[in-house]
Amino acid sequence: MWQIATPWVAKLEFEDNLSEFLAKLPMKPRVWTQLCKMYDCRLTVVLRMRTWNRGGEISVDAMRALAARGLKLELDIYFDDDSTLWADKHKAGKRVS
């Protein structure tokens, strides 16, 4: 298994982060065809939320960009209801997304 990681910028929208990440990947279809034949290729996104019932969408263009590369989209979503934890992180100057 190998992976490519990129820092997620909390001040950007999901789509903007996704676009920046995809722009770093090769676009040639032949490259992705070969990779997908040899590996289980996927994009895993970890989302941490401070409130319940958050929604969002993925544009058709973003879905096309993933599909053109043969990438599965895996969402790993966490809800953190510990308001003290979030307050402590904020006071410590850590970016919370």
MARMARZA-351566 format. One record per residue: x, y, z of N, C-alpha, C, O in turn. Coordinates in pm, whole numbers, plus 50000, padded with zeros to 5 digits. Layout:
XYZXYZXYZXYZ/...
END
This chain:
500834988350000500005000050000500895012550000501925012950067/500475022349924501145035349928500065046149928498945043949884/500435057649977499455068349985500105081849963501305083649983/499275091149920499685105049904498815113050001497595111550001/499415121350081498655129450176498925144150149499975147850096/497975152250186498135166650171497485173350290496485168450342/498035184450334497385191350445496035197050401495905202250290/495065195850487493735201050460493665215050518494005217050635/493245224550441493175238450486491755241150533490825241650452/491595243050665490255244350723489495256450672488265256250668/490195266950632489485278950588488925277650446488125285950403/489345267250374488835264950239487635255550242487495247350333/486785256950144485645247850129486155234050085487265232750033/485345223950108485705210250071486135209349925487165203549893/485335215149836485625214549692486975221049659487705216049574/487285232049725488565238849699489745230149742490745229249670/489625223849857490665214649902490805202849806491905198749772/489675197549764489675186249671490335190149539491145182549485/489995201749488490575206449362492085208249373492835204449283/492545214049484493985215849504494705202349508495785200749451/494095192649575494705179349583494755172649446495795167549406/493635172849375493585166249244494525172849144495035166249054/494755185749158495655192849067497095187849082497905189748990/497425181749194498775176649217498985162749157500105157849149/497895156449115497975142949061498095143148909497625152548845/498725132848852498795132148706497385130948646496495125348709/497205136248526495905135848462495835125648349494735122148306/496955120848301496955111648186496155099048216496455091848311/495135096348134494295084448157495065071448161494735062448238/496105070348079496885057848074497545054948210497595043448254/498025065248275498645063648407497635057748505497935048148576/496425063448508495405058948601494855045248565494515037348654/494765042248438494325028948397495275018348452494835008248506/496575020848438497575011348487497545010348640497584999448696/497475021948707497445021848854496225014148906496335006148999/495075016748846493845010248891493824995348861493124987748929/494574990948760494694976548732495524969748840495254958448878/496554976848888497484970948984497094973049129497454965049215/496344983749157496044987449295494564990849313493844993249216/494154990849437492814995549474492945010549499493315014749609/492645018549400492865033049407491635040049465490515037849420/491875048349564490795055449629491285068549688492465070349716/490365077549706490625090049776489875089249908488645088349909/490605089450018489985088950150490015102950210491065109250219/488845107550251488715120750312488225118850454487205112350477/488955124550550488555123950690487925137350725488535147950711/486675136650771485945148750809485655148350959485135138351009/485985159051028485685160251171484685171651186484915182751139/483585168651254482525178651269482315181851416482475173351503/481945194251441481645198451577480155198551605479755199751721/479315197251501477875197051521477265185951437477835181751337/476105181251480475385171051406474725177051283474615189251270/474305168451194473485171951080474145182250988473505191950947/475375180050959476075188550862475905182250724475905170050710/475755190650625475575185650490476575191950395477295201350431/476605186950279477485192450177477175185850044476295177250033/477905189849947477725183849815479055183149743480015190049777/479075174649644480245173349558479765176449418478815170349369/480415185849354479975190249221480195179349116480965170049136/479505180849007479655171748894481095172148843481655161748809/481695184048838483085185148791484035177348881484955170748832/483835178049012484695170549105484495155649087485465147949089/483245151349069482985137149048483615132348917484135121248909/483555140848814484185137248687485695135748703486305126648648/486305144948781487745144448802488145131448874489175125548841/487355127248971487625114549040487395102748946488215093548940/486285103148873485945092148782486965090848669487295079748627/487455102048620488445101748511489715094548554490435088848471/489995094848682491175088148736490845074248789491735066848832/489575070648788489165057548839489245056648991489405045749045/489145068049060489275068249205487935066349275486945072749240/487935057649374486775056349463486865067749564487965072249596/485735072349614485715082549718485285076049848484185070649857/486145076749947485855071050078485775082650178486715090450190/484655083650248484485094150348484545087850487483805078450517/485415093150570485575088550708485125100350795485885109950811/483915099650851483295111150917483225108851067482775098351113/483675118851142483675118251288482895130051345482975141251293/482155127551450481495138151524482155138551660482245128351729/482615150251700483265151951829482385161151914482385173351894/481655155352007480725163252087481345168852214480625174152299/482625167752229483285172752349483655187452329484725190552276/482785196452371483025210752352484265215452427484925224952384/484595208952537485795212652612487045209752529487985217652527/487045198452461488175194752375488385205352268489515209652244/487305209452202487415219552096487885232852153488705239652092/487375236652269487785249352331489275248852367489985258652347/489745237552420491155236152455492045236952332493095243352336/491635230652223492425231352100492475245552048493515250152001/491345252552056491295266352008492215275352092492935283652037/492195273552223493055281452312494535278552287495375287452299/494835266052254496225262252232496735266952097497905265152065/495865272952017496275277951887496295267651778496825270151670/495725256051805495685245551703494505248051612493435252251656/494715245551484493635247151387492675235451401493105223851400/491415238351414490385228151426489545228651300489055239251262/489395217351236488585217051113487435207651128486635206051035/
END
